[in-house]
């Protein structure tokens, strides 16, 4: 339901836009309940939108058309598949809504959707469709056609009722003339009885119609998601409430230490820098987004639920760890480096290899020009840049500098990645070290068990006689000396 509501929220924002406005709905799932069922329910509620054909788009991408039929699975009670909502039992209708089934699928051209399977072109599994708003003329034409059809049906039903009433009246008049005046009183009584019976029949039909209307209302609550949202609590469908996106106007105090320590250029996009909390003490990370994403978030704060976006550039750290309140992050250093005016140092390959060591390196062991630049630095995070050289691409790393040493401030996997780029052997990670320690411990335990078993006193009834074993001086028991081992190898 949350996926459907978020999609309909996007569609509703386009309802006042220009004709021909398009929305691309894409998922990394192949489940028809998340794909075709969601699109179908949205199109049924919004008749002014339609699916566009995508056969001519991305011709080199191998794909399959969208599904028009599918089954729905219910895990309770041992599991069962359903072809339609009519097959669902009453106790299962609380969890299976009619919108999950392919109702009116042929009318909305679901085959125009695009399905990308992993085995077709060595890709992931994806679902893609393009939804476009119809022109007003076509929408009005469809509405008028529907109204005309309804009016014709209503007129036909009215004319049928009138003809039946006139025929009954004629028959009654003929009977009165034949029977004479003496029988008029009896006919009047019969007419009154018929009228009463007709009233009772009409009342029964009205009651049945009201019950049918109630049932149809219940069904529309399931099929029309907008009504469903009004009946249910909004929080139940949106789940966890995400933290807000607060851009520069709300976090300007966080930018002052960044300007003081890293001296970014005037082109740095401070207006696109944002945090996820209004409390300055909880603004742990600062991220950046492009102009278009910033406009979308700011203009649709209460319409679209954004879980995460942007590129993380800075993170808050305690004064004991760094003199600068915000340190550089490796995830965004390749972007931040082009704006840094200070604390970005171009290094040589030997210095980079030493920095990527297991324990870091002392400052005085680095080359003289680099040592002169970083010897007086306080405890903080800086950036090293290695220019491209031959097959080695240029890259940047975050370095934790103390008054005496420097060390690559990256994860173990990233450190091994950079070492492989430089042609160095990867280091053992903590996970691999724990695994080796566990293996060594297991090996020592097995050796101890083997030694204890050899020291045990043999039972003469179960163990073979020691004298029958191979003598120590025989050739089979003599181990080769060191020369024989080397020669054998």
Secondary structure in CASP SS format (residue, H / E / C, confidence):
PFRMAT SS
TARGET T0000
AUTHOR 0000-0000-0000
METHOD secondary structure of the structure
MODEL  1
X C 1.00
X H 1.00
X H 1.00
X H 1.00
X H 1.00
X H 1.00
X H 1.00
X H 1.00
X H 1.00
X H 1.00
X H 1.00
X H 1.00
X H 1.00
X C 1.00
X C 1.00
X C 1.00
X C 1.00
X C 1.00
X C 1.00
X C 1.00
X C 1.00
X E 1.00
X E 1.00
X E 1.00
X E 1.00
X E 1.00
X E 1.00
X C 1.00
X C 1.00
X C 1.00
X C 1.00
X C 1.00
X C 1.00
X C 1.00
X C 1.00
X H 1.00
X H 1.00
X H 1.00
X H 1.00
X H 1.00
X H 1.00
X H 1.00
X H 1.00
X H 1.00
X H 1.00
X C 1.00
X C 1.00
X C 1.00
X E 1.00
X E 1.00
X E 1.00
X C 1.00
X C 1.00
X C 1.00
X C 1.00
X C 1.00
X C 1.00
X C 1.00
X C 1.00
X C 1.00
X C 1.00
X C 1.00
X C 1.00
X E 1.00
X E 1.00
X C 1.00
X C 1.00
X C 1.00
X C 1.00
X C 1.00
X C 1.00
X E 1.00
X E 1.00
X E 1.00
X C 1.00
X H 1.00
X H 1.00
X H 1.00
X C 1.00
X E 1.00
X E 1.00
X E 1.00
X C 1.00
X C 1.00
X H 1.00
X H 1.00
X H 1.00
X C 1.00
X C 1.00
X H 1.00
X H 1.00
X H 1.00
X C 1.00
X C 1.00
X C 1.00
X C 1.00
X C 1.00
X H 1.00
X H 1.00
X H 1.00
X C 1.00
X C 1.00
X C 1.00
X C 1.00
X C 1.00
X H 1.00
X H 1.00
X H 1.00
X C 1.00
X H 1.00
X H 1.00
X H 1.00
X C 1.00
X E 1.00
X E 1.00
X E 1.00
X C 1.00
X H 1.00
X H 1.00
X H 1.00
X H 1.00
X C 1.00
X C 1.00
X C 1.00
X C 1.00
X E 1.00
X E 1.00
X E 1.00
X E 1.00
X E 1.00
X E 1.00
X E 1.00
X E 1.00
X C 1.00
X C 1.00
X H 1.00
X H 1.00
X H 1.00
X H 1.00
X H 1.00
X H 1.00
X H 1.00
X H 1.00
X H 1.00
X H 1.00
X H 1.00
X H 1.00
X H 1.00
X H 1.00
X H 1.00
X H 1.00
X H 1.00
X H 1.00
X H 1.00
X H 1.00
X H 1.00
X H 1.00
X H 1.00
X H 1.00
X H 1.00
X H 1.00
X H 1.00
X H 1.00
X H 1.00
X H 1.00
X H 1.00
X H 1.00
X H 1.00
X H 1.00
X H 1.00
X H 1.00
X H 1.00
X H 1.00
X H 1.00
X H 1.00
X H 1.00
X H 1.00
X H 1.00
X H 1.00
X C 1.00
X H 1.00
X H 1.00
X H 1.00
X H 1.00
X H 1.00
X H 1.00
X H 1.00
X H 1.00
X H 1.00
X H 1.00
X H 1.00
X H 1.00
X H 1.00
X H 1.00
X H 1.00
X H 1.00
X H 1.00
X H 1.00
X H 1.00
X H 1.00
X H 1.00
X H 1.00
X H 1.00
X H 1.00
X H 1.00
X H 1.00
X H 1.00
X H 1.00
X H 1.00
X H 1.00
X H 1.00
X H 1.00
X H 1.00
X H 1.00
X H 1.00
X H 1.00
X H 1.00
X H 1.00
X H 1.00
X H 1.00
X H 1.00
X H 1.00
X H 1.00
X C 1.00
X H 1.00
X H 1.00
X H 1.00
X H 1.00
X H 1.00
X H 1.00
X H 1.00
X C 1.00
X C 1.00
X H 1.00
X H 1.00
X H 1.00
X H 1.00
X H 1.00
X C 1.00
X C 1.00
X C 1.00
X C 1.00
X C 1.00
X C 1.00
X C 1.00
X E 1.00
X C 1.00
X H 1.00
X H 1.00
X H 1.00
X C 1.00
X H 1.00
X H 1.00
X H 1.00
X H 1.00
X H 1.00
X H 1.00
X H 1.00
X H 1.00
X H 1.00
X H 1.00
X H 1.00
X C 1.00
X C 1.00
X C 1.00
X C 1.00
X C 1.00
X C 1.00
X C 1.00
X H 1.00
X H 1.00
X H 1.00
X E 1.00
X E 1.00
X E 1.00
X C 1.00
X C 1.00
X C 1.00
X C 1.00
X H 1.00
X H 1.00
X H 1.00
X C 1.00
X C 1.00
X E 1.00
X E 1.00
X E 1.00
X E 1.00
X C 1.00
X C 1.00
X H 1.00
X H 1.00
X H 1.00
X H 1.00
X H 1.00
X H 1.00
X H 1.00
X H 1.00
X H 1.00
X C 1.00
X C 1.00
X C 1.00
X C 1.00
X C 1.00
X C 1.00
X C 1.00
X C 1.00
X C 1.00
X C 1.00
X C 1.00
X E 1.00
X E 1.00
X E 1.00
X E 1.00
X E 1.00
X E 1.00
X C 1.00
X C 1.00
X C 1.00
X C 1.00
X C 1.00
X C 1.00
X C 1.00
X C 1.00
X C 1.00
X E 1.00
X E 1.00
X E 1.00
X C 1.00
X H 1.00
X H 1.00
X H 1.00
X H 1.00
X H 1.00
X H 1.00
X H 1.00
X C 1.00
X C 1.00
X C 1.00
X C 1.00
X C 1.00
X C 1.00
X C 1.00
X E 1.00
X E 1.00
X E 1.00
X C 1.00
X C 1.00
X H 1.00
X H 1.00
X H 1.00
X H 1.00
X H 1.00
X H 1.00
X H 1.00
X C 1.00
X C 1.00
X C 1.00
X C 1.00
X C 1.00
X E 1.00
X E 1.00
X H 1.00
X H 1.00
X H 1.00
X C 1.00
X C 1.00
X H 1.00
X H 1.00
X H 1.00
X H 1.00
X H 1.00
X H 1.00
X H 1.00
X C 1.00
X C 1.00
X C 1.00
X C 1.00
X C 1.00
X E 1.00
X E 1.00
X E 1.00
X E 1.00
X E 1.00
X E 1.00
X E 1.00
X C 1.00
X C 1.00
X E 1.00
X C 1.00
X C 1.00
X E 1.00
X C 1.00
X C 1.00
X E 1.00
X E 1.00
X E 1.00
X E 1.00
X E 1.00
X E 1.00
X E 1.00
X C 1.00
X C 1.00
X C 1.00
X E 1.00
X E 1.00
X E 1.00
X E 1.00
X C 1.00
X C 1.00
X C 1.00
X H 1.00
X H 1.00
X H 1.00
X H 1.00
X H 1.00
X H 1.00
X H 1.00
X H 1.00
X H 1.00
X H 1.00
X C 1.00
X C 1.00
X C 1.00
X C 1.00
X C 1.00
X C 1.00
X C 1.00
X C 1.00
X H 1.00
X H 1.00
X H 1.00
X H 1.00
X H 1.00
X H 1.00
X H 1.00
X H 1.00
X H 1.00
X H 1.00
X H 1.00
X H 1.00
X H 1.00
X H 1.00
X H 1.00
X H 1.00
X H 1.00
X H 1.00
X H 1.00
X H 1.00
X H 1.00
X H 1.00
X H 1.00
X H 1.00
X H 1.00
X H 1.00
X C 1.00
X C 1.00
X C 1.00
X C 1.00
X C 1.00
X C 1.00
X C 1.00
X C 1.00
X C 1.00
X C 1.00
X H 1.00
X H 1.00
X H 1.00
X C 1.00
X C 1.00
X C 1.00
X C 1.00
X C 1.00
X C 1.00
X C 1.00
X C 1.00
X C 1.00
X C 1.00
X C 1.00
X C 1.00
X C 1.00
X H 1.00
X H 1.00
X H 1.00
X H 1.00
X H 1.00
X H 1.00
X H 1.00
X C 1.00
END
